[in-house]
Amino acid sequence: MIKLLHHIGCDNNAMEQKAEAHWVRLNPLKRDGNYHYHSLVGRVNRAAQFVQTQEFTDAHTNRNRQDAILRDRFFSALTANRNELLKNIIISAPTELHEIKARFHREYGDMFSAVQAIGTKRKRTFSEFLQDHVFKYDLFRKSDHCLELLSDLGFESAFCPYCNVHLVGIAATEVEQHRKAYVSVDHFFGQALYPYLGLSFFNLIPACSFCNQNDKGAVVFELATHIHPHVESFDDWFEFDVANAADLYGRIERLRLTPKMAGRGQDRTGDDLKIVEKYSEASLSSLNEWLNIYRAEIGVQGRSLQALEMFRKMILASVPINKEKILTKSNGKCHRDLLIRLGIAADVGIQFT
């Protein structure tokens, strides 16, 4: 709902330093200064050799000579100039990742998505090979490195940056005596289509499983059609409103999203992630409770200063007054928007920033 750098209170330079630290963690060095066997660079170098073997051909591809040339060219590009392109893939901002995607499409066509089949037997795709043996996101996801990344992004305990409804975070487990991330990590640019972005710092978005697995799934996200939490704030573009004007005077049961300004008319973030649908009657219960109290005790003539102050405290205990704190409260943005829309915030002297 807000840019992740605003959530953690840092600037672009500090976020770029976090990306650099991510690269370093992915590529530990041995005492002699060379990359460790299990480093990303090490895996890329071994994969470059393996794709030339008969074992790889038997398991993953047909014998198309052009495919072999493209694979060799791909790995050569990654490792050229001391792994310059590989590092750029890991640390580059989303707009630069978009350019890398476009470049790879021009140079390699559908090499990363084409299904290889010989007779009735389906062979593993090159994309699957990269996911399983090179970028190995699943291994990263189980590692302490992933916990460090989530912590760096302010998700020790926070609410999903997509929907702002469900809690995501890191907790200690009593049985296994170590920390565990109770959070799904979304690849904004899906790794099935772009396996080389499986570990890219700015492509890893902490999210709830409802948004990531249930709703996004295989939906293709692009910068032109969906709001990227490292690039833009959903809060800057859209606001919550009541779906029915009559609800302004009764119980609020349904919501809608309305644009704050022009510029993202083709945006599908709200629809594809079913954001409004996540705000069920239960999630609106606090708002309706505040609304009932306001109508009965606060929004009336002769209200007591004590009742007004108690009401203000009740609101501010659950609703972030600063935009940068939206992800620290469930429904933080929704509550802010509707308290403003209903005129309650202004009436009781709460000024959201």
C-alpha positions, 0 to 999 in steps of 0.5 A: 500500500506504500513504497517499501522504502517509506515503510522502513524509513530509508532513501534510495541510496540506503535501499541500494546498499541493502541490494548490495548486501543481498549480492554479498550474502548470495556470493560468500568468498573463501579465504583465498578470495575466490567465490565459495562453491555454493555461491550464486557465481559458483553455480552459474559457472558450473551450469555453464559447463553442465549445459554442454554435456550429454547428461543435460541434453538427455534430461532437458532439451532436444538437440537443436544446435541453435538452442545450445548456442543461445544457452552458451551465449546466455551464460557467457553474458552473465559472467562477462566483465567479472559477472557484471550482468549477473550482479546487475540482475540481482541488485538492479531497480525494477525499471532496470529489471524491465529493461533486462527482460526486454533485452533477453527477449530480443536476444533469446526469444522464448528460450526461458519458457519453451516446453521441450518434448521428445515424443510423448515424454516431456523434458525439463525446460531451461527455465526449470533448470535455472530455477532448480540448479542455478538461482535456487529460490526454494533453497534461498527461501529456507535460509537465514539469508531470506530472514535477513532480507525480510528483516532489512525490509521491515517485515519482522512484523508488518502487514501485507504491502499489497492488501494491508489486511493480513499479518506477515512476519518472523517469529521464533519457533519453540520446537526447532529453536530458530526463527521462521518467516510466516510470510510469502515472498512474491516475485513481482516478475514471475520466476516461471517466465523470468527464472533469472530474476528469482533472486533479484532483490527488487523482485522479492516482495514480502506478501501474504499467501492470500495475495501471492498464491491465492490471488496473484498465482500465475497472473503476469504483473508488469510495471505498466499494469500493476503497482510495484511496492518498490516503485510506487505507493498504492496509497498515492493512486487509489483510495477506499470509499463506500460502495453505496452512498447510503452506507454513509448513513448506516452500516458500511458493508461494501467498499470500492477503490477510486482513483485519487488522480489520473495516470493509472487508468489501465492498472489492474492491481486492485482487481487481480489481487482482489483487494476490495474482496479482502475487506469482509464484514469482519475486517470492517467491524472496527470501523462500524463500531467507531461509526456507531460511537461517533453518531451516538456520542461524538457527532452531536451537539453538547458532546463532552471533551472527555468522550471526545478525547477517549474516542480520539485515543481509540482511533489512534490506537488502531489507525496510523496517523503517519502514512509511513506507518500504514503497514504497521496496522491491519487495514491501516490505509482503509481506515484512514481513507474512510475516516477522512471520507466520512468527515470523522477525522476532521471533526475530531481533530485528527490530521493524517499526514 
